[in-house]
Amino acid sequence: MINDNHHDLASASPKKPKKTAKERFFAIDARSWPRVCELGMPAAVSYLVLACGSGGDQTATRWSVDAITRHMRIGRPRVKQAIASLVYAGLIKVEKEGTRPQYSMMHAHERARPAALTSEEQQIYNIIRIGKHTMPKTGRRNSVWQSGRLYETAIALVQKGYLMDEWDRTFTIVDLKAESNEPDLIWLLCSVVEVVEDVPLTPIEQIRQSNNIRALRLFIDLYHAHDLINGLEINWRTPHGLWFKYERVLIGQRGEYVVWGFKPVAPYVYPAASFCELHLNQSSKRPFNNFFDAFKILIDLHLVAPMVYLVDSDSEHGEEMWPIHLYHGEECEKAIGLAATELTSLMLTEAQVQWALGQGLKAFCPVKRHIADVQAIGIYRLLHCPHTKATKAWLANLQEQCEAAVERFEAVIAQIEPSAVLSEHATSR
């Protein structure tokens, strides 16, 4: 009997180890997320923790106050208030009460249809519907807004689901007819929420400490804007992209190559980008300030960074050629940047090199003359990456492409004699 039991135990298949937080995902509804953010920071981070504890259906969750206080540094009273506000707004539903409650994450198409409007609400709704999105602090009888409790009425319309609060007294219409009966899911890594031993402060907790709800909303929206499974970069092309701009400067020429240098300018975003529109303040002289203030928080927390890539054109039809950055990205990418810099130094005189450095150029690359529209751009990458088979496949493909690019550079380097560095073959500007 003992031997039989021992045999059964020995022959049993070993239990699979639990996946790490960087290998597990959860999802939230993109159409619910803006309404969550309107409730403030405590409610927004609590919502993310609750969603992280959901099962495979991305709906039922047994996580509650204890889980939120464990992963976020928020006091229990404020967590309870945050959950109550989410329940009241119809964003989560209480399935089981008691010491071990259970909730359901309510997707947009599952929530009740908006209630009827009062005459004052209908008036404000009609004004915003015709394009008057930003309301004044006070109305006047001789203006379209007239007098009344403008802002309070607009907030009531937000709570009823008719308007979207875009901040700075700006509101947009919610297209009720366009809402699908299926959720529009934003897939997130559990590690953005869950505390792990080697990282006591999660990305979401760090953003919470900034007390900037725009930064939190932007961080999640950026995950929605890119393919988490198959890619790591955020779209940079017109008319919906985000990129870091570089100024192209001609340094010299050698044979069939033109030697270009690139000077960093600033981050840019197209106003039509889905993650930018809601942060714009059209009534301000600097309408992008809110967006870039929030974006800077993500940059400073090392959650997003630009990878300097050479592209054959910075238009909507441009294609990425190879990375030329030295300090960010994967080791194989930095190897290309080093090879490109080495080849650049061999194709220039010492005077040209010193001139280029004096101009504030930070990236360099010789490019064949026929690629006339070549440009360097900073392609933003979310640095909190998943550990999945798809990511490993992406890295393997990147490694292969980078090795091929390095080999091409090394082949050209081998053809150039070091003694020719100061020769007449390097044409000055």
C-alpha positions, 0 to 999 in steps of 0.5 A: 500500500505504501509502495503504491502511494509512493508510486502514485506520487512519483508518477504525478506530473509536477505542478506548474509554477505560477506565472510572474506578474510580468507574465500575466495580464488583465484588461479594463474597458476603454470606454469605462476608463474615462469615467473612472478617472473622473472620480479621482485618483483613489477611485482610479487606482482602486479600479485598476487593482480590482480589475487586476484581481479578476479572472479569465473573464476580466469581470469577476474579482474577489480582490477588495480593500485588503488587496488595494491597501497591499498594492497601493499606499492608500488608507483603508477609509479612502479605499472604502470611499473609492469603492463606494464611488465606483459602485455608485457610478455603476462602474463596478457591481457588488455581487457578494457583501460581507468580510470577503466581498466579490465585485463585477467590473461593469463594462460600458455596454452593460451599464444602464442607459442614461436617465432622462434630462431636465430642461436645463440639462437639455439646453446645455447638452444642445449647446455642447452638441453644436460645437461649443465644448468649452464653457465660460465660468459664468453665463450671460443672458445675451450669450448662447450660454445664458445664465444659470449653473453651467458647470454643475449642470454639465457635471450632472450630464457627465454623471448621467453618461451624456457628456465626457469631462475633458477637464478645464471646463471642456466637455464632449458628447458621448456617442451613445449610438456608436457604443458596441455591445462588446467591450473595447479592452485595454490589456495591461500587465499585472506588474503595473499594479502588483507589488513584487519583492524586488520592486516595492513601488509599482508604476501605478503607485508611483504615478499615484504619488504624483497626484496627477490624474492626467498622467495615470489616464495617459499611461493606461491610454498609451497601452491602449494605443499600441500592440502589447503582444506583438510590439513595444513602440507607440505610433509615430506617424502622421496624423496620430503619432507621438515622437521626439523630433530631431533636426537633421544637419549635414556634416560631410560626404564620402563616396556614395555616403552622406554623413548626417548628424541629428540634434535633439529638439523636443517631443511632439504629438499630433492633436488627433492622437487618441491619447492626446485629444482629451488633454488639449485646452483649445482656449489656451495659448499653449493647448498642449501643456496639460498633455506634456506635463502629464507625459513628463511624469511618465518620462521622469518615472522611466515608464516611457522613453524615446528610442532614436531610429533612422527612418527613410522618411518622417511621413506617414509612408516612412519606414524604420531603417535601424536604431542609432541610439547609444543609451536606451533600448536593447544591447543589440540596438545600442551596438548599431549606434556604436557601429554607426558612430564609429563609421561616422568618425572614420568618414570625417576629419577631426575638424568636422567631428569637433564642429559636429559636437559643437553644434549639439548633435547627439546621433550620427549615421552615414547614409547612402546618397539616394535616401534623400529624405532620411531622418532620425526620430525618437520612437517612444517605447513603453519600458514596462514590458511583458515576459511572454513568448510573443515578446521573446519572439520580438526580441529574437527578431530584433536581435537578428535584424540588429546583427545584420545591420552591424555586419553591414556597418563593419563591412564598410568600416573594414574598407576604410583605411585609418590613415585616410581619416584626415585625407582629402576623401572626407569632404568638408561642408 
